[in-house]
Amino acid sequence: ADKALATAKDEADKKAAELSKQLEQAKADSKAEAAAAAEKALADANAMLKQANEKLAATEKALADTKSGADKSLAELQADVAKQVAAAKADADKAAAELQAEAAKQLENYKKATADAQEKAATEKSADKAATEKALADARLDAEAKLAEATKGAKEAIAESKRRVYAERNSRVALLELRVRTKAISEEEYKAQLTELRKEFAQ
């Protein structure tokens, strides 16, 4: 189980590092038009985080219901919780992939916007060029602020996905411990199911 958490943490950290690297590179090539796109990326990240929280709440409710439902079989309980775990992992992977794709798209937009601005500035008079450079500097500062917010949202989404997976694992273990304490399953069954659970989270 610890190995599974460490692997999940490493993968999440790598994704966050890649996203941060792309966003940092984008800071050098920002423009006023890019600020709106960065703001949209932040809104998308917040929306995905909200969906993750809703799914987590649903998972926790499902776990509470399974503990109180004495007439539900062990196979049904495990299938229900496993489905919630799979959905949580899929959502976390989808969120990270979408954030990376959006960051790559924004990077290309920043490069194009800066190239266009530089080409325009080269054809203008000295006074107009100074005004253009100031506008670019102001746009860069604004975009950097928006990108900082987007980075924060992405890191929070990844941290939430790791916490969700950790909570799912603990809930599964707690459920097994409850069943063995109440004699619903034998000690041998408990050990076998705990081994399978560890294998599942080690993937």
N, C-alpha and C positions, 0 to 999 in steps of 0.2 A: 504493500500500500504506500509506504514512504517513497519507494522507487517510482511508483506511478505519479505521485504528487511532484516529485523532483523533475520527472520528465515533462509533465504538464507545465511546470513553472519554467523550465528551460525553453520549451517551445514558445510559450507566451512571451517570455523575455526577448527571444530572438525576433518575434514578429514586431514587438514594440520597438526594438532597436532599429529594425529595418524601416519601420514607419517614421521614427524620429529622424533617421538619417535622411530620408527622402524629404521630410518637411524642413529640416535644417538647410538642405541644399536649395530648396525652393525659396527660402528667405532671401537669397542673394539675387534672385531673378523675379521678384514680385512686381505687381502693377495694380492700379486701382481696380481694374476689372477682376483681378484674381481674388480680391477681398470678398466679393459676393460668393464666389465658388467655395472659398474656405469656410465662410459662414454656413453654407449649405452642408458641407462635410461635417461640421460640428452638430448641426441639427440632426443629420442622419445618425451620427454616433449616439446622440442623446435618445433618439427614437429606438435604436437597437438596444440600448441599455434599459429603457423602459420595458421593452418586450421581454428582455431577459429577466427583469425583476418580476414581471407578471407570471412568466413560466415557472420561476423559482417558487413563487407563492402558491401556484397550482400544485407543484410537486410536494411542497411541505404539507398542503392540505390533503393530498392523496395519501401521504405517509400517515398522517394523523387518522384518516378514515380507515386505513388498513389495520392499524393497531386496535381500533375500537370495534372493528367488524369481526367478531369471533367466528361467524359462519362462513367466512371467506377462506378458501383453501390456500395452503402455502404456495402452490404453483401459481395461483392467480395473483397473490401478493407480489411474488418475485417478478412475474411478467409485467405487472403494472409499474413497479418501481424501475425495472430495467428499461421500459419504454420511456419513462421520464428522463432517465440518465442519458439515453441515446439522443433524445430530442435536445437536451441541454448541451451536449457535446456538439451536435450538428449546428445549433444556433451560434455557439462560440466560434466554431470554425468559419461559418458563413460571415459573421460579423468581422472577424479579422481579415478575411479575404476581401470583403467589400471595402474595408478601410484602406487596405493596401492598394486596391485598384483605384480608389478615389484619389489617394495621394499621388499615384503615378500620373493620373489624368491632370491633377492640379499642377504638377511639376511641368508638364508639357505646356499647359496654358500660360504659366509664368514665363517660361522661356520664350514663347511666341510673343507674348505681350511686351516683354522687355526688348526683344529684337525689333519689333515694330516701332516702339518708342525711340530706340536708338537711331533707327533709320530716319525717322521724322526729325529728330533733333539735329541730325547731321546736315539737313537741308535748310534749316532755319538760321536766322541771323543770330549774332552773339547774345543780344538781349533776350530774344525769344528762347534761345538754348538754355540760358540760365533759369528762366521761368519753368521750362520743361523739366530741367534737372531737379528743381525744387518740388515740382508736382510728383516726380518719380520718387523722390525721397519721402515725401509725405505719404504716398501710396504704399511704399515699402514698410514704413512704420506701422501703418494701419493693418497691412496684411500680416506683419509679424505678430501683432497682437491677436488677430483672428487665428493664425496658425498655432499660437501658444494654447489658445482655448481648445482648438481641434485636437492637439496633441494630448492635452489633459483628458479630454473626453475619451480618446482612444485607449489611453492607459487605464482609465477607470473601467471601460468596457471589458478589457482583457483581465483586469484584476477581479472583476465581478464573475467572469466566466470561470476563473480558477477557484474562487470561493464557492461557486455553485457546485462544481465537480467535487470539491472537498466535502461540502455539506451532504451531497448525495451518498458519498462513500460512508460517512459517519452514520447517516440514517440507516443505511443497509446493515452496517455492523450492529447498530443498536437494536434493530429489528431481530436479527439472529440471536443476540444475547437475551432479548426479552423472551423469545420462543423457547430457548433452552432452559431459562430460569423457570418458566411456567410449565416445563415438561412437555411442551407441544412437539418438540423434537428431541432426539437423543443426543448425547454428547458426541457420538461418532458422526451423526448427521450434521451437527453444528460445525464440527471441524472440517468436514468435507465441503460444506457450503461456504465456509469462511475461506477455504483454499480457492474455490472457484471465484469467489468475489475478488480476492486479491489478484488472481490471474486477469480478471476482466479489467480492473483498474490499472494493471501493469501494461496493457496494450497501448 
